[in-house]
Amino acid sequence: MHAARIIAAASAGSAPSGRVNPSAIEAMQERGYDLSTHTSKGLADIDAGPFDYVITMGCGDACPSMPARHREDWRLPDPRDMPTEAFRTVRDEIERRVVDLVSRLRDGDTQDEVL
């Protein structure tokens, strides 16, 4: 949504459910993005890399090592079973961090170490 012309993003989980969470579809629809056409994917379903960036979201030991020049772990709670307002709070925090990452990429302000 925020950098489709400059970033090719892939999303996958360490334990995919096989379906996109209806709460995620609803929450993203509120932002004007249609997730209903997406599928639930595991890590084996995406390119093996190497990647410029790998962003993990608090999965700890469940996150395999994926080849990347830059890594960040956004320690966020899994909103899967949260009530709507809490789900939106996590969505908004992810969006804030994505906007920040895109800004850093555009400014060339990146780091080579694991964050």
LUMLUM-374955 format. One line per field, with one value per residue: chain; x, y, z of N, C-alpha, C in turn. Coordinates in pm, 1 decimal, padded with zeros to 6 digits. Atoms other than C-alpha are relative to their C-alpha. Last residue first. Example, Ala and Ser with C-alpha at 12.3 -4.5 7.8 and 13.67 -1.06 7.14 Angstrom:
% LUMLUM-374955
zanu	A;A;
nx	-00082.0;00089.0;
ny	-00119.0;-00119.0;
nz	-00006.0;00000.0;
cax	01367.0;01230.0;
cay	-00106.0;-00450.0;
caz	00714.0;00780.0;
cx	-00077.0;00090.0;
cy	00109.0;00120.0;
cz	00073.0;00000.0;
//
This chain:
% LUMLUM-374955
zanu	A;A;A;A;A;A;A;A;A;A;A;A;A;A;A;A;A;A;A;A;A;A;A;A;A;A;A;A;A;A;A;A;A;A;A;A;A;A;A;A;A;A;A;A;A;A;A;A;A;A;A;A;A;A;A;A;A;A;A;A;A;A;A;A;A;A;A;A;A;A;A;A;A;A;A;A;A;A;A;A;A;A;A;A;A;A;A;A;A;A;A;A;A;A;A;A;A;A;A;A;A;A;A;A;A;A;A;A;A;A;A;A;A;A;A;
nx	00061.2;00131.1;00006.3;-00039.4;-00106.7;00017.5;-00040.1;-00128.0;-00105.6;-00005.4;-00051.1;-00143.5;-00068.5;-00000.4;-00096.5;-00133.8;-00023.6;-00022.9;-00135.4;-00095.7;-00002.1;-00070.9;-00142.6;-00051.5;-00006.0;-00116.0;-00118.6;-00030.7;-00049.5;-00138.8;-00079.9;-00018.8;00121.4;00029.1;00121.8;00092.7;00136.5;00079.4;00086.6;00140.6;00063.1;00100.5;00106.6;00063.0;00105.0;00049.0;-00100.8;00038.4;-00110.9;00020.8;-00097.3;-00123.2;-00048.2;00076.2;-00064.9;-00102.6;00021.9;00005.0;00092.3;00074.2;00065.0;00094.4;00051.5;-00061.7;00083.7;-00013.6;-00093.8;-00095.1;-00137.7;-00056.8;00076.6;-00040.1;-00131.1;-00108.9;-00120.4;-00086.4;00008.3;-00126.0;-00057.4;00082.3;-00073.6;00079.0;-00079.9;00011.4;-00111.3;00016.1;00102.0;-00069.1;-00085.2;00083.1;00064.9;-00103.7;-00023.0;00105.0;00087.4;-00027.2;00095.2;00064.6;00126.7;00118.5;00104.0;-00069.9;-00005.3;00023.4;00043.6;00058.0;00016.5;00073.7;-00027.9;-00143.6;-00082.3;00014.0;-00118.9;-00077.4;00081.3;
ny	-00094.6;00046.0;00099.8;00132.5;00056.3;00140.2;00016.0;00070.5;-00090.4;-00113.6;00049.6;00026.3;-00129.1;-00058.3;00075.0;-00035.6;-00136.9;00009.2;00051.4;-00102.0;-00106.0;00054.8;00002.3;-00137.4;-00041.3;00069.5;-00058.7;-00125.2;00038.2;00040.7;-00119.1;-00091.6;-00073.7;-00122.9;00019.5;00101.8;-00049.2;00057.0;00112.5;-00037.8;00080.7;-00088.2;00073.9;-00069.8;00071.1;-00071.7;-00101.6;-00138.7;-00084.9;-00026.4;-00093.8;00059.1;-00066.4;00051.3;00118.1;00067.2;00145.1;00060.1;-00064.8;00100.6;-00054.3;00096.4;-00011.6;-00122.1;-00118.5;-00093.1;-00109.9;00032.3;00008.8;-00122.0;-00046.0;00080.5;-00045.1;00034.0;00066.3;00026.8;00134.4;00060.2;00071.2;00117.6;00123.6;00122.4;00107.3;-00004.2;-00080.4;-00133.8;-00065.5;-00060.1;-00110.0;-00114.0;-00049.0;-00070.5;-00127.6;-00095.7;-00032.0;-00133.9;-00101.8;00047.0;00065.8;-00055.7;00101.9;00121.7;00029.5;00142.0;00024.8;00134.0;00063.3;00123.2;00118.7;00012.5;-00026.9;00106.8;-00007.3;-00122.6;-00120.2;
nz	-00094.1;-00042.4;-00106.5;00047.8;-00081.4;-00035.9;-00139.9;-00001.5;-00045.7;00092.7;00128.3;-00014.6;-00011.5;00134.8;00080.2;-00046.7;00047.6;00144.6;00020.2;-00043.2;00101.1;00117.4;-00036.3;00006.7;00141.3;00056.6;-00062.3;00069.6;00132.4;-00022.1;-00031.1;00113.2;00037.6;-00074.9;-00079.1;00051.7;-00020.6;00109.1;-00033.8;-00007.3;-00105.8;-00056.4;-00066.3;-00111.4;-00073.1;-00117.5;-00031.5;00021.1;00044.1;00141.9;00052.6;00051.2;00121.2;00114.1;00056.3;-00079.9;00004.3;-00131.9;-00092.5;-00074.6;-00118.5;-00056.2;-00136.7;-00052.7;-00003.6;-00111.9;-00021.0;-00107.6;00047.0;00056.9;00116.0;00115.7;00047.2;-00089.9;00050.6;-00114.7;-00057.3;-00044.2;00114.4;00029.9;-00031.0;00009.7;00060.6;00145.1;00051.5;-00059.0;00081.8;00113.8;-00046.2;-00039.6;00122.4;00076.1;-00069.7;00037.3;-00111.6;-00049.5;00045.5;00121.6;-00031.8;00066.2;-00020.6;-00040.8;-00141.9;-00028.7;-00136.5;-00010.5;-00130.9;00029.4;-00081.1;-00028.0;00118.4;00099.3;00085.7;-00019.7;00000.0;
cax	01778.3;02014.6;02302.8;02351.5;02158.8;01949.8;01910.9;01902.6;01632.0;01386.1;01464.9;01426.3;01089.7;00972.6;01073.8;00887.2;00573.5;00596.4;00637.9;00331.0;00130.8;00227.6;00125.0;-00209.9;-00280.9;-00192.9;-00435.4;-00699.7;-00685.5;-00722.7;-01035.9;-01182.1;-01133.3;-00815.0;-00800.4;-00551.4;-00388.5;-00049.7;00133.9;00412.2;00784.9;00889.3;01201.0;01420.5;01666.4;01885.4;02099.1;01875.6;01898.6;01616.2;01688.5;01372.5;01124.9;00954.9;01231.7;01095.8;00782.1;00773.0;00682.5;00961.5;01079.3;01326.7;01494.0;01712.1;01612.9;01813.7;01574.2;01383.0;01089.7;00753.6;00538.5;00787.8;00739.0;00372.2;00096.6;-00264.6;-00415.0;-00491.0;-00795.2;-00989.8;-00705.0;-00857.8;-00690.0;-00892.2;-00776.1;-01108.8;-01073.8;-00752.8;-00938.5;-01212.3;-00969.7;-00761.1;-01071.7;-01162.3;-00822.6;-00676.4;-00713.0;-00482.4;-00392.5;-00027.6;00228.7;00558.2;00371.5;00411.1;00413.2;00600.3;00677.6;00819.5;00916.4;00951.1;00617.3;00413.3;00546.2;00269.5;00000.0;
cay	-00489.3;-00727.1;-00535.1;-00364.3;-00046.6;00166.1;00542.8;00565.6;00830.6;00628.4;00314.0;00495.8;00637.3;00294.6;00149.6;00424.7;00373.6;-00000.6;00061.1;00285.0;00033.0;-00250.2;-00034.7;00044.6;-00322.9;-00405.7;-00139.1;-00253.6;-00605.7;-00460.2;-00275.1;-00583.0;-00830.5;-01035.2;-01396.3;-01356.3;-01034.8;-01202.6;-00969.4;-00758.1;-00785.4;-00628.9;-00828.2;-00658.2;-00811.5;-00657.2;-00821.3;-01126.5;-01504.7;-01657.8;-01818.0;-01985.0;-01798.8;-02036.3;-01965.0;-01614.6;-01535.9;-01172.3;-01025.5;-01095.0;-00850.6;-00979.4;-00715.1;-00721.8;-01081.4;-01387.5;-01540.1;-01867.6;-01734.6;-01790.1;-02097.9;-02272.9;-01988.1;-02071.4;-01896.7;-01795.7;-01666.3;-01317.0;-01204.5;-01113.7;-00887.7;-00583.2;-00261.4;00056.5;00106.7;-00016.3;-00308.6;-00388.6;-00439.9;-00647.0;-00879.8;-00909.3;-00995.2;-01259.3;-01425.8;-01538.0;-01912.4;-02215.5;-02153.1;-02074.8;-02181.9;-01999.9;-01735.6;-01578.1;-01233.0;-01118.0;-00757.7;-00610.5;-00257.7;00054.4;00090.9;-00081.6;00158.1;00246.9;00000.0;
caz	01474.4;01293.5;01146.9;00811.9;00892.8;00663.8;00626.5;00245.8;00273.6;00062.9;00260.5;00592.1;00484.2;00369.4;00706.5;00895.5;00684.2;00749.7;01123.2;01141.5;00935.7;01168.4;01464.5;01299.2;01233.8;01595.9;01721.4;01472.4;01614.5;01965.1;01851.0;01678.3;01963.0;01947.0;01827.0;01539.1;01666.3;01715.2;01951.7;01803.7;01847.2;01517.9;01451.0;01193.7;00953.6;00683.4;00413.8;00419.8;00405.8;00607.8;00942.9;01055.8;01269.6;01514.8;01768.1;01831.0;01628.8;01732.6;01398.3;01154.6;00891.4;00637.1;00425.9;00112.9;00056.6;-00040.6;-00095.3;-00063.6;-00267.7;-00101.4;-00041.9;00190.1;00438.7;00469.9;00283.8;00352.7;00031.0;-00094.3;-00295.8;00018.1;00131.2;-00040.3;00076.1;00135.9;00496.9;00638.2;00395.9;00582.1;00908.4;00743.4;00563.7;00880.5;01083.9;00821.8;00884.0;00552.4;00517.4;00538.3;00901.5;00831.7;01095.1;01027.5;00831.6;00492.4;00335.8;00028.7;-00058.4;-00378.4;-00281.6;-00498.2;-00680.2;-00409.5;-00147.0;00096.6;00000.0;
cx	-00088.6;-00052.1;-00144.2;-00007.8;00030.0;00119.7;-00028.8;00053.4;00137.9;00113.5;00014.3;00060.6;00150.9;00072.2;00010.6;00107.2;00139.7;00030.7;00033.2;00142.7;00101.1;00009.9;00083.2;00148.3;00062.8;00016.2;00126.8;00125.6;00040.0;00063.9;00147.2;00089.6;00033.9;-00135.8;-00039.2;-00131.4;-00108.7;-00145.3;-00074.8;-00084.0;-00142.3;-00079.7;-00092.5;-00105.1;-00053.6;-00112.0;-00035.6;00115.7;-00047.5;00109.5;-00023.2;00095.6;00128.3;00044.0;-00073.2;00065.2;00108.8;-00018.3;-00014.5;-00085.7;-00076.1;-00051.2;-00086.6;-00038.8;00083.3;-00086.6;00124.2;00100.6;00094.5;00143.9;00054.7;-00069.0;00048.5;00131.0;00095.9;00118.9;00093.5;-00024.0;00131.4;00053.0;-00077.9;00087.3;-00079.1;00081.1;-00000.9;00109.3;-00025.9;-00097.7;00071.1;00084.9;-00081.4;-00059.3;00106.2;00014.4;-00105.7;-00104.4;00041.1;-00104.7;-00068.0;-00125.3;-00129.5;-00098.1;00073.9;00012.5;-00027.7;-00035.2;-00058.8;-00007.1;-00085.7;00036.8;00149.5;00090.1;-00002.6;00120.8;00085.5;
cy	-00072.9;00097.3;-00040.0;-00106.9;-00140.8;-00046.5;-00143.9;-00022.5;-00064.1;00095.6;00114.1;-00049.1;-00018.9;00134.2;00058.3;-00070.8;00045.6;00138.2;-00015.4;-00045.8;00108.5;00107.6;-00058.1;00006.0;00138.1;00037.6;-00064.4;00066.0;00124.7;-00040.8;-00033.8;00119.1;00106.7;00057.5;00123.9;-00008.5;-00102.4;00041.7;-00048.2;-00121.3;00049.6;-00082.3;00101.3;-00093.0;00089.9;-00081.8;00074.3;00092.4;00141.8;00095.3;00013.0;00108.7;-00067.1;00063.7;-00057.1;-00116.7;-00078.3;-00149.6;-00079.9;00073.3;-00114.9;00063.3;-00120.5;00016.2;00120.6;00124.2;-00018.4;00111.0;-00024.0;-00027.7;00127.5;00045.7;-00078.1;00045.9;-00031.0;-00080.8;-00009.0;-00140.2;-00069.8;-00080.3;-00125.4;-00123.5;-00129.7;-00106.2;00006.4;00095.6;00141.0;00067.0;00068.2;00120.4;00124.8;00057.8;00081.6;00135.5;00102.0;00031.8;00134.6;00097.0;-00058.8;-00082.3;00050.1;-00113.8;-00128.8;-00021.3;-00148.1;-00021.6;-00139.6;-00077.6;-00115.5;-00125.4;-00021.2;00020.8;-00105.7;00011.7;00126.3;
cz	00097.1;00104.0;00028.5;00108.1;-00050.0;00080.3;00044.6;00140.0;-00002.0;00035.1;-00100.3;-00130.6;00010.9;00000.9;-00140.9;-00082.8;00041.1;-00056.4;-00148.9;-00028.1;00036.2;-00107.5;-00113.9;00035.8;-00012.5;-00146.8;-00055.2;00056.2;-00077.7;-00132.2;00021.9;00031.3;-00104.3;-00039.5;00081.2;00077.5;-00032.7;00021.9;-00123.3;00039.6;00023.8;00100.9;00065.3;00058.5;00110.7;00063.5;00127.2;00034.2;-00032.1;-00044.4;-00149.8;-00046.1;-00046.8;-00131.3;-00120.4;-00071.7;00072.6;00002.3;00128.3;00103.4;00064.9;00128.5;00032.9;00146.4;00041.8;-00018.8;-00084.1;00026.4;00118.4;-00043.7;-00062.5;-00128.8;-00121.3;-00060.7;00113.8;-00050.1;00119.9;00054.9;00034.2;-00118.6;-00041.4;00021.4;00004.9;-00071.0;-00153.5;-00047.4;00051.6;-00096.0;-00116.2;00039.4;00031.8;-00128.1;-00071.9;00070.6;-00043.4;00107.0;00057.5;-00052.1;-00122.8;00030.0;-00063.2;00025.3;00029.5;00149.9;00017.1;00146.1;-00014.2;00130.9;-00048.9;00078.7;00025.6;-00121.5;-00109.6;-00092.1;00000.0;
//
